[in-house]
Amino acid sequence: MRQTSTKCRQDFAFSVTKIIMVRSEHRLWRNGAISVHDLSVCRQQFPSLTRTTASHEPLIYLDGPGGSQVPYGVIGAIAEYYMHRNANTHGQFITSEESDAVIAQARSDVKAFLAAPETGSISFGQNMTTLNFLLSQAIGATLKPGDEIIVTDLDHDSNVAPWLALAARGAVIRRVPITASATLDIDAFKRLFSDKTRLVAVGWASNAVGTVNPLPTIRAWAKEAGSLFLVDAVHWAPHGPINAAQLDPDFLLCSAYKFFGPHIGILYSKKGQLEALPTLRVRPQAPTAPERIETGTLNHAALAGVSAAIQFIASLSDQTQLGWSDRIHQAMENIYAYEHNLAKRLYTGLLTTPGVTVYGPAVGGEDRAPTVSFTMKGRSSEDVARALGHRGILAWDGDFYAMTLVDELGIRDQAGLVRLGLAPYNTMEEIERTLTVIREVAAHGA
Ligand SMILES: Cc1ncc(COP(=O)(O)O)c(C=O)c1O
């Protein structure tokens, strides 16, 4: 027993030393300039990318929309927190003071990531869904029967169910329909506004088919109607820059595990909005933003990981002279360009694969997330995803909680979509191998 525990400690110390070693290499690498054409050099930062199938083929991770892979820097930051700084907050001793600093740093890094005007706008929670339910319950308490809320048929249910729940309090829920090409029916959207509209809840990008919504237009309609404007940016956040100061939503939510971090939900709220809401909270909790909606103890170790995830993103910038927020944004532009190059090849390759139907807007035209979904004639999507999985290609199947979209596309009987999501650690070689395997599956079965 004693021997096992000593070995366990040694193994652990070895892994942590390795993580910390790679973190310092990462810092060195981060300070050099890299080219947008070379983003896949970041692969060396991800330990999971060395995994192979039983027949020794490297795994191809196209499952990012369900949660991205995690770089050494993030794993190391979480381990370091538990090794050296683990404590609760607001104490009169060093580890507690350092824990306070970890939280403050995470708020400051997320502020830079979202280009938010101030750190007081950044609240944390368990995940996006939980934060959105807390928010909807608080907003619901301010509504009168007959007040209207607009949600969309394109959205993930985490930005629909919290608002549908308010129907029980007398709110009227209006739903924006979608078109056959899986975009919002924008004319129908405009017609849903009335002088009773109190909140518009809309996604930035569809997690199922990659559609990007015209947010500035929708915001203008919401403000004209005197309504709150809330954006689910979970699917967009890993793929392109977010400028909260410019878009100026009342609320915007995202989730760090989609952008190389741990499982933490993030809520941006415009100055003054959170204080106006009767949030659920314990009596000693700060009544002011951003803590006003943060119930209980935060996951401090994960917050250290959130900062490290944002540092990793900034390392993908090739303009090291920029300030912190601009550097993160320039890195996100690089990610957008890099992923779109891959997505374009994936999209056109799928379009020319017999028996395959691709959904969502064309890649290469308007703004779009690099998430390409398809069905295969005569095969259920579960079946196709399993066949890909057997060949080491990790792809999600189903509706991904975008239930209404899948129903409206008429593909429920086929078990929804097969979804291929891109990340900066994917390569063109992986895309070519994926297309070859999909063609083989379409031609011969599994
Ligand atoms: C677009 C979108 N919104 C919301 C969520 C829910 O996020 P969370 O898992 O942080 O609750 C997801 C998760 O996949 C998503 O893709």
The ligand as a Tripos MOL2 file, in Angstrom:
@<TRIPOS>MOLECULE
LIG
   16    16     1     0     0
SMALL
NO_CHARGES

@<TRIPOS>ATOM
      1 C1        -24.4660   27.2310  -28.7300 C.3       1 LIG1
      2 C2        -24.4250   26.6250  -27.3580 C.ar      1 LIG1
      3 N1        -25.0680   27.2440  -26.3640 N.ar      1 LIG1
      4 C3        -25.0660   26.7620  -25.1130 C.ar      1 LIG1
      5 C4        -24.4040   25.5960  -24.8030 C.ar      1 LIG1
      6 C5        -24.4100   25.1080  -23.4010 C.3       1 LIG1
      7 O1        -23.1860   25.4010  -22.7960 O.3       1 LIG1
      8 P1        -22.7870   24.7650  -21.4030 P.3       1 LIG1
      9 O2        -22.3780   23.3500  -21.6640 O.co2     1 LIG1
     10 O3        -21.6550   25.6300  -20.9220 O.co2     1 LIG1
     11 O4        -23.9540   24.8450  -20.5110 O.co2     1 LIG1
     12 C6        -23.7180   24.9010  -25.8140 C.ar      1 LIG1
     13 C7        -23.0360   23.6450  -25.5300 C.2       1 LIG1
     14 O5        -22.6980   22.8710  -26.3990 O.2       1 LIG1
     15 C8        -23.7240   25.4360  -27.1300 C.ar      1 LIG1
     16 O6        -23.0820   24.8390  -28.1260 O.3       1 LIG1
@<TRIPOS>BOND
     1     1     2 1
     2     2     3 ar
     3     2    15 ar
     4     3     4 ar
     5     4     5 ar
     6     5     6 1
     7     5    12 ar
     8     6     7 1
     9     7     8 1
    10     8     9 2
    11     8    10 1
    12     8    11 1
    13    12    13 1
    14    12    15 ar
    15    13    14 2
    16    15    16 1
@<TRIPOS>SUBSTRUCTURE
     1 LIG1         1 GROUP 0 **** ****
